[in-house]
Amino acid sequence: MWPFLKAGSRSETGKGFSLVTNMSARVGSIGDNGLGGWHSYRASKTALNQLTKIVSVELGKKDNIACILLHPGTVDTDLSHPFQKNVPKDKLFTREFSVQKLLSIIDNVKKSDNGKFFA
């Protein structure tokens, strides 16, 4: 069913499994939503989170594939600019810092991390 992902488990990464990563955000969390707003964005991230979890369960049962979700934090971009006044200075990340942290997660993820959300 997922031949291109199965082939990835034999790649040069040395992981021994294929990894699917999806970029999400905490605003997709139902339990973490205390502010409302961003209706379409929140709904799309919630859907992505659920879809990734469903696929991780299905693929984790029989295939050598792990699926994870990544949240980059609040990154200093045009998207976050209108909301940055509400973000503590130490929680507003540069693009470079966020990418470095995300790549570190990807490099260190284990098959047992299948279905997890990393922020």
N, C-alpha and C positions, 0 to 999 in steps of 0.2 A: 504494500500500500504506500509506503514512504521510501522507495528505492534510493532516491538521492540522499536522504538522511542516513539510511543504513550504510551507504557507501562511505559517508563521512567518518564513520567510526574506524576506518582503516587509514585515516589521513596521517599527516606528519605531526599532528598536535601531540601525539603520545598519550592522549587521554584514554583511548580505548573505547570511547563512545562519542556519538554525535551530540552536539549541543545546539539547541534553539534558544535564542535570547530575544525577548520582546521588551521594548522600551515602554515603560508605563509611568505612573505617577501616583503619589499617595492620595491625590484628589479623587482617585477611583475607588477609594476605600469607603464602604458604607459606614463602618464604625468610626472612621476618622473624620467624618463630615460634620463639622460643627458650624460651618459658615454658610452653607448653601451656595447658590450662584454657579456659574460656569456649567450650566445644565448639559449642554451637548458634549463638552469636553469631559466632564465627570462621567457621563453615561458611556462615552466611547472607551474611556479607560477602564471602567467597571466591566464592560463587555470583554475587553482584551484580557483583563485579569481572569475572568471566568473561563474564557475560551482556552487560555494557556493552561489553566488548572485542569480542565477537562482533557485536553490533549496530553498533558503530562501523565495523567492517570492511565489513559489508554495506551500510550506508547511505553510507559514505564512497566507495564505488565508483561509485554512480550518482545519489545524491541530494545536495542542498546542505544536509546535516545533519551536525553534529559532536556526538559524545557524549564526555563527560568524567566522571571520578570526582573527588570532592572529599573530603578528609580534614580535619576541623575542628581536629585536634589534641586534646589532653586538655583538655576544657572543664570548668570548675567547675560541675558539675551534680550532681543526686542520683545519676545513673548512675555517675559517676566518684568520688563521695565515698569509698566504701570502699577505693579504691585510691590515693588522693591522697598517702598517706604515702610511696609509692614514686616519686612524680613530683617531679623537681627544680622548685623554685619558679618558675624562668624558663620552664618548660615546661607550667605549669598556666595556662590562658588564661581570661579572663573571657568571658562570652557575647558581649559587645559587641565585644571584640577579635577573636574568632573570626569573627563575622558580617562585620565590616569587611574582614577578610582574604579571606574567601570571596567577597564581592561584588567585591572588587578583581580577583580571579582571573577571575570571570565577565565583568567589564567589559573585561578585557584579553585574553581568550582569542581565538585565531585559528583559522581553519578547519584549519590544519596541526596544531593541538593535538588533533585528533580521536583518541580512544582513549587519551589520557594520563590519568595519575593525579596529581593535585596535592595536596600536603600543606602 
